[in-house]
Amino acid sequence: MKYFGILALALAACVVITNAQSHNSLWGSIGPGDNLLDRQIIKKSYKFLRIVTQDYTFPPPGAVLGRMITGIRVTDQYTNGKGGYASLYAGGPGNPSVTIHFKSQRNHGFNFIVEIFGR
């Protein structure tokens, strides 16, 4: 009976750990010689029973940046698993520009930190 209690506690801990996940993303590789080109907080509030979306483009339209993107790190600030998702829409590592699409879960918002590295 003692072992059953320990096993049940271990299984409950595993369920809690797997449910408390962030939706972080990393594209490319970030090396010691890379510079931080941009850091933005992308945040959008929830809308009742709806999915909210937003696109982020670097560099901003009309701006010209002569550097190549080597890595992109997107960190989800919602650590309870209810944050949104980030997906690469256009460009990215190996390109001079990138567009990232953010999408929330239904009835939730999102809050991401986007860091773009390059040379």
C-alpha positions as a Markdown table, in Angstrom:
| # | Residue | x | y | z |
|---|---|---|---|---|
| 1 | Met | 0.0 | 0.0 | 0.0 |
| 2 | Lys | 2.9 | 2.3 | 0.8 |
| 3 | Tyr | 4.3 | 1.8 | -2.7 |
| 4 | Phe | 0.9 | 2.5 | -4.3 |
| 5 | Gly | 0.8 | 5.9 | -2.6 |
| 6 | Ile | 4.3 | 6.8 | -3.9 |
| 7 | Leu | 3.4 | 5.6 | -7.4 |
| 8 | Ala | 0.2 | 7.7 | -7.4 |
| 9 | Leu | 2.2 | 10.8 | -6.2 |
| 10 | Ala | 4.8 | 10.3 | -8.9 |
| 11 | Leu | 2.1 | 10.0 | -11.6 |
| 12 | Ala | 0.4 | 13.2 | -10.3 |
| 13 | Ala | 3.7 | 15.1 | -10.5 |
| 14 | Cys | 4.2 | 13.9 | -14.1 |
| 15 | Val | 0.7 | 15.2 | -15.1 |
| 16 | Val | 1.4 | 18.6 | -13.5 |
| 17 | Ile | 4.7 | 18.9 | -15.2 |
| 18 | Thr | 3.4 | 18.0 | -18.7 |
| 19 | Asn | 0.4 | 20.4 | -18.3 |
| 20 | Ala | 2.5 | 23.4 | -17.3 |
| 21 | Gln | 4.3 | 23.9 | -20.6 |
| 22 | Ser | 5.2 | 27.1 | -22.4 |
| 23 | His | 5.1 | 27.2 | -26.2 |
| 24 | Asn | 8.7 | 28.5 | -26.8 |
| 25 | Ser | 10.3 | 28.3 | -30.2 |
| 26 | Leu | 13.9 | 28.5 | -31.5 |
| 27 | Trp | 14.7 | 28.8 | -35.2 |
| 28 | Gly | 18.3 | 28.7 | -36.5 |
| 29 | Ser | 21.3 | 28.8 | -34.1 |
| 30 | Ile | 22.5 | 31.6 | -31.9 |
| 31 | Gly | 26.3 | 31.7 | -31.6 |
| 32 | Pro | 28.8 | 33.7 | -29.6 |
| 33 | Gly | 29.5 | 36.1 | -32.5 |
| 34 | Asp | 25.8 | 36.9 | -33.1 |
| 35 | Asn | 24.4 | 40.3 | -32.2 |
| 36 | Leu | 20.9 | 41.0 | -30.9 |
| 37 | Leu | 19.2 | 42.8 | -33.8 |
| 38 | Asp | 15.8 | 43.3 | -32.2 |
| 39 | Arg | 13.9 | 42.4 | -29.0 |
| 40 | Gln | 10.1 | 43.0 | -28.9 |
| 41 | Ile | 7.3 | 42.0 | -26.6 |
| 42 | Ile | 4.3 | 40.8 | -28.6 |
| 43 | Lys | 1.2 | 40.9 | -26.4 |
| 44 | Lys | -2.5 | 40.6 | -27.2 |
| 45 | Ser | -5.5 | 40.3 | -24.9 |
| 46 | Tyr | -8.1 | 37.7 | -25.1 |
| 47 | Lys | -11.5 | 38.1 | -26.8 |
| 48 | Phe | -14.4 | 36.2 | -25.5 |
| 49 | Leu | -14.7 | 32.8 | -27.2 |
| 50 | Arg | -12.4 | 33.9 | -30.0 |
| 51 | Ile | -8.9 | 33.2 | -31.2 |
| 52 | Val | -6.7 | 36.3 | -31.6 |
| 53 | Thr | -3.8 | 36.6 | -34.0 |
| 54 | Gln | -1.0 | 39.0 | -34.8 |
| 55 | Asp | 1.9 | 39.2 | -37.3 |
| 56 | Tyr | 5.3 | 40.6 | -36.5 |
| 57 | Thr | 7.7 | 41.6 | -39.3 |
| 58 | Phe | 11.4 | 42.4 | -38.9 |
| 59 | Pro | 12.8 | 44.8 | -40.1 |
| 60 | Pro | 9.7 | 47.0 | -40.2 |
| 61 | Pro | 8.3 | 47.7 | -43.6 |
| 62 | Gly | 10.3 | 50.4 | -45.4 |
| 63 | Ala | 13.5 | 49.8 | -43.3 |
| 64 | Val | 16.5 | 48.3 | -44.8 |
| 65 | Leu | 18.9 | 46.3 | -42.6 |
| 66 | Gly | 22.1 | 44.9 | -44.2 |
| 67 | Arg | 22.4 | 42.0 | -41.8 |
| 68 | Met | 21.6 | 38.3 | -42.1 |
| 69 | Ile | 19.4 | 36.6 | -39.5 |
| 70 | Thr | 21.1 | 33.6 | -37.8 |
| 71 | Gly | 18.6 | 32.8 | -35.0 |
| 72 | Ile | 15.2 | 33.7 | -33.6 |
| 73 | Arg | 14.1 | 32.9 | -30.1 |
| 74 | Val | 10.5 | 33.3 | -29.1 |
| 75 | Thr | 9.7 | 32.9 | -25.4 |
| 76 | Asp | 6.1 | 32.3 | -24.2 |
| 77 | Gln | 5.4 | 34.3 | -21.0 |
| 78 | Tyr | 2.4 | 32.1 | -20.2 |
| 79 | Thr | 4.0 | 29.2 | -18.4 |
| 80 | Asn | 0.7 | 27.4 | -17.6 |
| 81 | Gly | 0.2 | 26.0 | -21.1 |
| 82 | Lys | -2.5 | 28.4 | -22.1 |
| 83 | Gly | -0.4 | 30.8 | -24.1 |
| 84 | Gly | -0.4 | 31.1 | -27.8 |
| 85 | Tyr | 1.7 | 29.6 | -30.6 |
| 86 | Ala | 4.3 | 31.2 | -32.8 |
| 87 | Ser | 5.0 | 30.0 | -36.4 |
| 88 | Leu | 7.4 | 31.2 | -39.0 |
| 89 | Tyr | 5.4 | 32.7 | -41.8 |
| 90 | Ala | 8.1 | 34.1 | -44.2 |
| 91 | Gly | 11.9 | 34.5 | -44.1 |
| 92 | Gly | 13.9 | 33.6 | -41.0 |
| 93 | Pro | 17.4 | 32.3 | -40.4 |
| 94 | Gly | 19.6 | 32.8 | -43.5 |
| 95 | Asn | 17.4 | 35.7 | -44.7 |
| 96 | Pro | 17.6 | 39.4 | -44.0 |
| 97 | Ser | 13.9 | 39.5 | -42.9 |
| 98 | Val | 11.3 | 37.5 | -41.1 |
| 99 | Thr | 7.6 | 37.4 | -40.5 |
| 100 | Ile | 6.3 | 35.5 | -37.5 |
| 101 | His | 2.6 | 34.7 | -37.0 |
| 102 | Phe | 1.2 | 34.5 | -33.5 |
| 103 | Lys | -2.0 | 32.7 | -32.6 |
| 104 | Ser | -3.8 | 32.3 | -29.3 |
| 105 | Gln | -5.8 | 29.4 | -27.9 |
| 106 | Arg | -9.6 | 30.0 | -27.9 |
| 107 | Asn | -10.7 | 32.4 | -25.2 |
| 108 | His | -7.0 | 33.3 | -24.2 |
| 109 | Gly | -4.5 | 35.9 | -25.2 |
| 110 | Phe | -0.7 | 35.6 | -25.7 |
| 111 | Asn | 2.4 | 37.3 | -24.5 |
| 112 | Phe | 5.8 | 36.5 | -26.2 |
| 113 | Ile | 9.3 | 37.9 | -26.1 |
| 114 | Val | 10.8 | 37.8 | -29.6 |
| 115 | Glu | 14.6 | 38.1 | -29.9 |
| 116 | Ile | 16.3 | 38.2 | -33.3 |
| 117 | Phe | 20.0 | 37.5 | -33.7 |
| 118 | Gly | 22.2 | 38.1 | -36.7 |
| 119 | Arg | 25.5 | 39.0 | -38.2 |
